[in-house]
Amino acid sequence: MRELRSLCLAVLLCSAVFAQLPTSTLNGTVNDPQGAAVSNAKVILTSLATRIVRETTSNAQGFYTFANVAPGDYTVDVESRHSRRPR
């Protein structure tokens, strides 16, 4: 029984540490110049410090999300059939 308590305590402590990672979520919407949502646009997130590139695609409402984004400076670029890499 004592071993089970120790194991449960270890799992809880690991969970608490993992839950406090310094990350965020970046959400946005891709719109054309007239304000209409742009679906299936390629959204590119690039870290200025590490040059790590992440990509996602906007949904039917133009919405996109990047989870677990570390603190730092980034550029966000968008590519679609209608335009290439505006900022």
C-alpha positions as CSV (number, residue, x, y, z in Angstrom):
1,M,0.0,0.0,0.0
2,R,2.9,2.4,0.8
3,E,4.4,1.8,-2.6
4,L,1.1,2.6,-4.3
5,R,0.9,5.9,-2.4
6,S,4.5,6.7,-3.4
7,L,3.7,5.9,-7.1
8,C,0.6,8.1,-7.0
9,L,2.5,11.0,-5.4
10,A,5.2,10.7,-8.1
11,V,2.7,10.7,-10.9
12,L,0.9,13.8,-9.4
13,L,4.1,15.7,-9.0
14,C,5.2,14.9,-12.6
15,S,1.8,16.0,-13.8
16,A,2.1,19.3,-11.9
17,V,5.5,20.0,-13.4
18,F,4.4,19.2,-16.9
19,A,1.3,21.4,-16.6
20,Q,3.5,24.4,-15.9
21,L,5.5,24.5,-19.1
22,P,6.0,28.0,-20.4
23,T,4.1,27.7,-23.7
24,S,1.1,29.3,-25.2
25,T,-1.3,28.9,-28.0
26,L,-1.4,31.2,-31.0
27,N,-4.8,31.5,-32.8
28,G,-5.8,33.7,-35.7
29,T,-8.0,34.1,-38.7
30,V,-7.0,34.5,-42.3
31,N,-9.1,37.1,-44.2
32,D,-8.8,38.5,-47.7
33,P,-8.7,42.3,-48.3
34,Q,-12.5,42.5,-48.3
35,G,-12.7,40.7,-44.9
36,A,-13.9,37.3,-46.2
37,A,-12.4,34.2,-44.5
38,V,-9.7,32.4,-46.5
39,S,-10.0,28.6,-46.2
40,N,-7.1,26.2,-46.9
41,A,-4.5,28.9,-46.5
42,K,-1.1,27.7,-45.5
43,V,0.0,29.5,-42.3
44,I,3.7,29.5,-41.4
45,L,5.1,30.3,-38.0
46,T,8.8,30.9,-37.8
47,S,10.9,31.5,-34.7
48,L,13.3,34.3,-35.1
49,A,15.7,32.9,-32.5
50,T,15.8,29.3,-33.7
51,R,14.5,29.5,-37.2
52,I,12.2,26.5,-36.4
53,V,9.3,26.6,-38.9
54,R,5.8,25.2,-38.1
55,E,3.0,25.0,-40.6
56,T,-0.8,24.6,-40.4
57,T,-3.8,25.2,-42.6
58,S,-6.7,27.5,-42.0
59,N,-10.2,25.8,-41.8
60,A,-13.4,26.8,-43.7
61,Q,-13.8,29.8,-41.5
62,G,-10.2,30.9,-42.0
63,F,-9.3,30.0,-38.4
64,Y,-5.9,28.5,-37.5
65,T,-4.1,27.5,-34.3
66,F,-0.6,26.7,-33.2
67,A,-0.4,24.9,-29.8
68,N,2.6,24.7,-27.5
69,V,4.4,27.8,-28.7
70,A,7.4,28.7,-26.7
71,P,8.0,32.3,-25.6
72,G,9.9,34.4,-28.2
73,D,9.6,36.4,-31.3
74,Y,8.0,34.9,-34.4
75,T,6.9,35.8,-37.9
76,V,3.6,34.6,-39.3
77,D,3.3,34.3,-43.0
78,V,0.3,33.1,-45.1
79,E,0.2,31.5,-48.5
80,S,-2.9,30.9,-50.5
81,R,-4.0,30.5,-54.1
82,H,-4.7,34.2,-54.2
83,S,-1.5,35.5,-52.7
84,R,2.0,34.4,-51.7
85,R,3.5,35.1,-48.3
86,P,2.0,38.4,-47.3
87,R,2.8,39.6,-43.7
